[in-house]
Amino acid sequence: EDQVTQSPEALRLQEGESSSLNCSYTVSGLRGLFWYRQDPGKGPEFLFTLYSAGEEKEKERLKATLTKKESFLHITAPKPEDSATYLCAVQAASGGSYIPTFGRGTSLIVHP
Amino acid sequence: DGGITQSPKYLFRKEGQNVTLSCEQNLNHDAMYWYRQDPGQGLRLIYYSQIVNDFQKGDIAEGYSVSREKKESFPLTVTSAQKNPTAFYLCASNDRAGRNQPQHFGDGTRLSIL
């Protein structure tokens, strides 16, 4: 069974204090790993897709990396507007349905 | 602008009542999904459809029903058999039957019991 574990559950940072969010996964045949941002009362917004170990993607203050067992979302010099819940999802080729498995998310609060 | 529209934003259900949540997309995507989100839990799949007139049960389909008569539309009915319907419901879609593709999400419907 595919499993995705995100840590920490919650993270509080001061503005400018860099940190990383973790997404550990167990799947057979990873097809893709996705990072999303979700604001309160809104649907998740797509950030990145990573397909293979060693791959990295960047967008503004965010950088996502991937190994064979986990992915990190690095946040450099965060601002209060980066406060949100960050979701990780993995897609495997199990049964041909390509249905992603989501983690429970990391709630990030950045204090000014 | 292309996207997914969910309505209503808030919905209240009385005991014994069925309610229907709307999901419309203009992204020309083949696959559509319904998820339930509860506090502290990940997204749990209710139903999904990879093509018109076909849909599959997800992990928590009991008490829910769907239809997929048009490519653009995937309504979800929460029936009276769903005893704990209070949650945030999210509709999503993606292209090429989901292969290696991220999902696009609507802004959700929050369902509560009166």
Chai-1 contact restraints between the chains, C-beta under 6 A:
chainA,res_idxA,chainB,res_idxB,connection_type,confidence,min_distance_angstrom,max_distance_angstrom,comment,restraint_id
A,R31,B,N100,contact,1.0,0.0,6.0,A-B,restraint_1
A,G32,B,N100,contact,1.0,0.0,6.0,A-B,restraint_2
A,F34,B,P102,contact,1.0,0.0,6.0,A-B,restraint_3
A,K42,B,D107,contact,1.0,0.0,6.0,A-B,restraint_4
A,G43,B,L90,contact,1.0,0.0,6.0,A-B,restraint_5
A,G43,B,F105,contact,1.0,0.0,6.0,A-B,restraint_6
A,G43,B,G106,contact,1.0,0.0,6.0,A-B,restraint_7
A,G43,B,D107,contact,1.0,0.0,6.0,A-B,restraint_8
A,G43,B,G108,contact,1.0,0.0,6.0,A-B,restraint_9
A,P44,B,F105,contact,1.0,0.0,6.0,A-B,restraint_10
A,F46,B,P102,contact,1.0,0.0,6.0,A-B,restraint_11
A,T49,B,P102,contact,1.0,0.0,6.0,A-B,restraint_12
A,Y98,B,G98,contact,1.0,0.0,6.0,A-B,restraint_13
A,Y98,B,R99,contact,1.0,0.0,6.0,A-B,restraint_14
A,F102,B,G42,contact,1.0,0.0,6.0,A-B,restraint_15
A,F102,B,L43,contact,1.0,0.0,6.0,A-B,restraint_16
A,G103,B,G42,contact,1.0,0.0,6.0,A-B,restraint_17
A,R104,B,G42,contact,1.0,0.0,6.0,A-B,restraint_18
